[in-house]
Amino acid sequence: MNTSNRFRTAVGLIVVATLAGAYFILNRPEASASEQSTDDAYVQADFTIVVPQVTGLITEVAITDHQRVQAGAPLVNIDERNLRISLNEAQADIAGAEANVDSLKAQIARQQSTIEQARSAVAASEANLRFAEADGNRAISLARAGTGSVRSREEAQAQWDIQRAAFDRDVAGLHSSEQQTGILNADLEKALADLLAAQAAKATAELNLSYARVTAPVSGVVAQLEARVGGYARVGEALLTLVPLDAIYVEANFRETQLSRMQVGQPVLLSVDALPGVRLKGRVESLGPASGVSFSAVAPHNATGNFTKIIQRLPVRIKLDDDQEDVQRLRVGMSVRPTINVSVNSGGAS
């Protein structure tokens, strides 16, 4: 009987201990665990979609799907004949504008000579006018003294009037020449502006011509190749996509209840579904600023009386450590299970 009682007591204690342990484990905050992991994680890369910047017939496709290319490598060539014609027209416009500028500069230089001639004519007319005025005054004095004739006085007055008119004519001519210089200078400014516009048009034509040769903006692997020889390239329509496999990372979506101790720089151990037995290392690179549903076009929150609380997930970006050969085997979209050691702070101390 004593043995039976002791047995029942032991069983009871074990049951109580088990229930207490289960209660403690089930009610323990998720964030208190030293490691946090999730199945909602995938290999990612920042794709580069290559689109043409000019329209035209595709004359050459220098790459194939899944081919690895380096930045600057030729991808697609677009027929450049129309673009080269535009460049030739722009060069012709520059030549015409330069000739117009040179012509106006020559006219301005010649106009300075014309102004000097007009000034000389004014000086000569002014001298003739002074002589005619003095001659007229002498004729008037002689006529008053009775030693000169009325005819002589009238001839002197007429000569003064003629010289006065000639002086006024030459002064007006000088003013006209000086005003013409201002007009020519204004024309020169306009011609210089036309030259700048022609040079800008040439630069645009050269730039468009360079766009006929589509090159790789980044290093990566070709995917979604849509370009075909004989096809028509249109501005804004994708020709292909470049996937930079050398710059892949892991994006893991952790529950908000797992993030309280998560920090940038903490070590991560990753397993890849497609690579059994492979373990990769990485570090937390950044924590997302908002949950995925926060960017949804349709707000997930409602203002009605019915409400069901749903634990949100936030993205965590994980950078893979360098010098891991198996990283080269990863492909975008592969499923990954990361395990983050949250007991390590960002400085590396436990």
matplotlib code that plots the C-alpha trace (Angstrom):
import matplotlib.pyplot as plt

x = [0.0, 2.8, 4.5, 1.3, 0.8, 4.4, 3.8, 0.7, 2.4, 5.3, 3.0, 1.0, 4.2, 5.3, 1.9, 2.0, 5.5, 4.6, 1.6, 3.5, 6.3, 3.8, 2.1, 5.4, 6.5, 3.2, 2.9, 6.5, 6.9, 8.0, 10.6, 12.4, 13.9, 17.6, 17.0, 14.3, 13.5, 10.9, 9.9, 8.6, 12.0, 13.2, 16.3, 16.0, 17.9, 17.3, 16.4, 17.3, 14.8, 16.5, 14.3, 15.3, 15.5, 15.0, 12.5, 13.6, 14.1, 16.3, 19.2, 21.2, 20.8, 24.2, 23.1, 20.9, 18.6, 20.4, 23.7, 26.0, 27.1, 29.3, 28.4, 29.0, 28.7, 26.7, 23.1, 21.0, 21.6, 18.9, 18.8, 20.7, 20.2, 17.4, 19.4, 22.5, 20.5, 19.3, 22.9, 23.9, 21.1, 22.2, 25.8, 24.5, 22.5, 25.6, 27.6, 24.9, 24.7, 28.4, 28.5, 25.7, 27.7, 30.9, 28.9, 27.4, 30.8, 32.2, 29.3, 29.9, 33.6, 32.7, 30.1, 32.8, 34.5, 31.2, 30.8, 34.3, 33.5, 30.3, 32.2, 34.7, 31.9, 30.3, 33.6, 34.0, 30.4, 30.9, 34.0, 32.2, 29.3, 31.6, 33.3, 29.9, 28.7, 31.8, 31.5, 27.8, 28.7, 31.3, 28.7, 26.2, 28.8, 29.8, 26.2, 25.5, 28.6, 27.5, 30.5, 28.9, 25.9, 22.7, 23.4, 26.6, 24.8, 22.1, 24.6, 26.4, 23.1, 22.2, 25.6, 25.2, 21.8, 23.3, 26.2, 23.8, 21.6, 24.7, 25.8, 22.4, 22.5, 25.9, 24.9, 21.8, 24.0, 26.3, 23.3, 22.0, 25.3, 25.6, 22.0, 22.8, 25.6, 23.1, 20.8, 23.8, 24.8, 21.2, 21.3, 24.6, 23.1, 20.3, 22.7, 24.7, 21.6, 20.7, 24.2, 23.8, 20.4, 22.0, 24.8, 22.2, 20.4, 23.6, 24.3, 20.8, 21.3, 24.6, 23.0, 20.1, 22.6, 24.5, 21.2, 21.0, 23.6, 22.0, 24.6, 24.4, 24.0, 25.0, 26.6, 24.1, 22.4, 20.0, 16.4, 13.0, 14.7, 12.1, 14.3, 14.4, 16.2, 13.7, 11.5, 10.6, 12.0, 9.7, 10.6, 9.5, 8.9, 11.3, 13.9, 15.2, 15.9, 19.3, 19.4, 22.6, 23.3, 26.5, 24.4, 21.6, 20.2, 17.6, 14.3, 12.7, 9.2, 9.2, 6.2, 6.1, 6.3, 9.8, 11.4, 11.8, 15.4, 16.4, 19.2, 21.2, 24.5, 23.3, 24.5, 22.2, 22.4, 20.5, 19.3, 18.1, 15.3, 17.0, 20.4, 19.9, 22.7, 24.1, 24.3, 25.1, 26.0, 24.9, 24.0, 21.0, 21.4, 18.3, 14.8, 11.8, 10.1, 6.6, 4.6, 3.7, 0.0, 0.9, 1.7, -1.4, -3.7, -6.7, -6.3, -6.6, -8.1, -11.9, -13.9, -16.8, -17.6, -16.1, -12.4, -10.0, -6.4, -3.8, -0.1, 1.7, 4.9, 7.7, 10.6, 14.1, 16.9, 19.8, 23.2, 25.1, 28.7, 31.4, 33.7, 30.9, 31.1, 27.5, 26.2, 26.9, 24.3, 21.5, 18.8, 16.3, 13.0, 14.5, 12.9, 15.2, 14.9, 17.0, 17.8, 18.9, 20.8, 19.1, 21.1, 24.0, 23.8, 24.9, 28.4, 28.9, 28.7, 26.3]
y = [0.0, 2.4, 1.5, 2.2, 5.5, 6.5, 5.6, 7.6, 10.5, 10.4, 10.2, 13.1, 15.2, 14.3, 15.3, 18.6, 19.4, 18.6, 20.8, 23.6, 23.3, 23.2, 26.3, 28.1, 27.2, 28.1, 31.4, 32.4, 35.5, 34.6, 37.4, 36.0, 33.1, 33.5, 32.5, 33.6, 31.8, 31.8, 29.9, 33.1, 34.0, 34.0, 34.9, 38.3, 40.6, 44.1, 43.5, 46.0, 46.2, 47.3, 49.5, 51.4, 55.2, 55.5, 53.8, 51.7, 48.4, 45.9, 44.9, 42.8, 40.9, 40.1, 38.0, 35.0, 34.1, 33.2, 34.5, 36.3, 39.7, 42.4, 46.1, 47.9, 44.7, 45.2, 43.8, 45.1, 47.3, 49.4, 50.7, 54.1, 55.4, 57.9, 59.0, 59.6, 61.7, 63.8, 64.2, 65.3, 67.9, 69.2, 69.5, 71.4, 73.8, 74.5, 75.3, 77.7, 79.3, 79.7, 81.3, 83.7, 84.7, 85.3, 87.4, 89.6, 90.1, 91.2, 93.6, 95.0, 95.5, 97.2, 99.3, 100.8, 102.1, 103.5, 105.3, 106.8, 108.0, 109.6, 111.3, 112.7, 113.9, 115.7, 117.3, 118.5, 119.8, 121.6, 123.3, 124.3, 125.6, 127.8, 129.2, 129.9, 131.6, 133.8, 134.6, 135.5, 137.8, 139.6, 140.1, 141.5, 143.9, 145.1, 145.6, 147.7, 149.8, 150.4, 148.7, 145.4, 144.5, 142.9, 140.1, 139.2, 139.1, 136.9, 134.5, 134.3, 133.5, 130.8, 129.3, 129.2, 127.5, 124.9, 124.1, 124.0, 121.4, 119.4, 119.5, 118.3, 115.5, 114.3, 114.3, 112.3, 109.9, 109.5, 108.7, 106.2, 104.4, 104.3, 102.9, 100.3, 99.0, 98.4, 96.5, 94.4, 93.7, 92.5, 90.3, 88.9, 88.0, 86.2, 84.4, 83.3, 82.0, 80.1, 78.6, 77.4, 75.9, 74.1, 72.9, 71.6, 69.9, 68.2, 67.0, 65.6, 63.9, 62.4, 61.2, 59.6, 57.9, 56.5, 55.0, 52.9, 50.7, 49.3, 48.2, 46.5, 49.1, 46.5, 43.1, 40.2, 37.3, 37.9, 37.0, 37.6, 38.4, 39.9, 41.5, 39.8, 40.7, 42.3, 43.3, 46.9, 48.6, 51.1, 53.6, 52.3, 48.7, 46.2, 44.5, 42.2, 42.0, 41.7, 39.8, 40.7, 37.3, 38.7, 41.0, 38.8, 38.9, 37.3, 39.0, 37.3, 38.3, 37.9, 38.1, 41.4, 39.4, 38.2, 41.6, 43.1, 41.9, 41.9, 44.3, 45.1, 43.2, 40.1, 36.7, 34.6, 30.9, 30.0, 26.7, 26.5, 24.2, 23.6, 22.8, 20.1, 20.0, 23.5, 26.1, 29.6, 32.5, 36.1, 39.1, 41.3, 44.2, 46.2, 46.0, 47.0, 50.4, 49.0, 45.8, 44.6, 45.4, 49.0, 49.5, 47.8, 49.9, 48.7, 49.3, 46.1, 47.9, 48.4, 50.6, 48.2, 46.4, 43.1, 42.8, 39.9, 40.6, 39.3, 39.3, 41.3, 40.5, 42.9, 42.4, 41.9, 42.1, 39.7, 40.1, 36.9, 36.8, 36.8, 33.9, 31.3, 29.1, 27.8, 31.4, 31.1, 28.3, 30.5, 31.7, 34.4, 33.1, 30.1, 29.4, 29.9, 29.4, 31.9, 31.6, 34.8, 34.7, 37.6, 37.1, 38.9, 42.6, 44.7, 45.1, 41.3, 40.8, 38.3]
z = [0.0, 0.9, -2.4, -4.3, -2.5, -3.3, -6.9, -7.2, -5.5, -7.9, -10.9, -9.6, -9.1, -12.6, -14.0, -12.1, -13.2, -16.8, -16.7, -15.0, -17.6, -20.5, -19.0, -18.7, -22.2, -23.8, -22.0, -22.5, -24.7, -28.2, -28.2, -25.1, -27.2, -27.9, -31.6, -34.0, -37.3, -40.0, -43.1, -44.8, -46.4, -49.9, -51.9, -53.5, -55.9, -57.1, -60.8, -63.5, -66.3, -69.5, -71.7, -74.9, -74.9, -78.7, -81.1, -84.0, -85.6, -83.7, -85.9, -83.4, -80.2, -78.7, -75.8, -74.9, -72.0, -68.8, -70.1, -67.6, -68.7, -67.3, -66.9, -70.2, -72.3, -75.6, -75.4, -78.3, -81.3, -82.8, -86.4, -86.2, -89.7, -88.8, -85.7, -87.8, -90.3, -87.4, -86.2, -89.7, -89.8, -86.4, -87.7, -90.7, -88.5, -86.5, -89.6, -90.8, -87.4, -87.2, -90.7, -89.6, -86.5, -88.6, -91.1, -88.4, -86.7, -90.1, -90.6, -87.1, -87.9, -91.2, -89.5, -87.3, -90.4, -91.7, -88.4, -88.6, -92.2, -90.9, -88.1, -90.7, -92.8, -89.8, -89.0, -92.6, -92.7, -89.5, -90.8, -94.0, -91.9, -89.8, -93.0, -94.5, -91.3, -91.2, -94.9, -94.4, -91.5, -93.6, -96.4, -94.0, -92.5, -96.0, -97.0, -93.9, -94.6, -98.2, -99.8, -100.5, -102.7, -101.7, -104.1, -102.3, -99.0, -100.4, -102.0, -98.6, -96.8, -99.3, -99.0, -95.2, -95.5, -97.9, -95.4, -92.5, -94.3, -95.2, -91.6, -90.4, -93.1, -92.0, -88.3, -89.1, -91.1, -88.1, -85.8, -88.3, -88.5, -84.7, -84.4, -87.1, -84.9, -82.1, -84.5, -85.7, -82.1, -81.4, -84.5, -83.3, -79.9, -81.6, -83.9, -80.9, -79.3, -82.5, -82.4, -78.9, -79.8, -82.8, -80.5, -78.0, -80.8, -81.9, -78.4, -78.2, -81.6, -80.4, -77.2, -79.1, -81.4, -78.5, -77.2, -80.4, -78.8, -75.6, -73.1, -69.7, -66.9, -64.3, -64.2, -63.9, -65.6, -68.5, -67.9, -69.6, -72.9, -75.2, -77.8, -81.2, -84.4, -86.7, -83.8, -83.0, -80.0, -78.3, -75.7, -72.3, -73.4, -71.7, -73.8, -71.0, -67.3, -65.6, -62.4, -60.3, -58.7, -57.3, -55.1, -53.9, -50.4, -48.3, -47.3, -44.3, -43.0, -39.2, -37.0, -35.0, -31.8, -32.8, -33.4, -29.9, -29.6, -33.2, -34.2, -37.3, -37.4, -35.6, -37.0, -39.1, -40.0, -43.2, -44.6, -48.2, -49.3, -52.7, -51.2, -48.5, -46.0, -47.0, -44.2, -45.1, -42.9, -43.0, -40.9, -40.4, -42.7, -42.0, -40.4, -42.5, -41.6, -42.1, -42.5, -46.0, -45.6, -44.7, -48.4, -49.6, -51.9, -49.8, -46.1, -44.1, -41.1, -40.7, -38.5, -37.9, -34.7, -36.0, -35.4, -35.6, -34.5, -36.9, -36.1, -38.7, -40.4, -41.1, -43.6, -42.4, -44.9, -44.5, -46.1, -46.9, -45.8, -48.5, -49.4, -49.4, -52.5, -52.1, -52.4, -56.2, -56.3, -55.0, -57.4, -56.8, -55.4, -53.5, -50.1, -47.2, -43.4, -41.5, -37.8, -36.1, -32.9, -31.1, -27.9, -29.7, -29.8, -32.8, -31.3, -31.3, -27.5, -25.9]

ax = plt.figure().add_subplot(projection="3d")
ax.plot(x, y, z, "-o")
ax.set_aspect("equal")
plt.show()
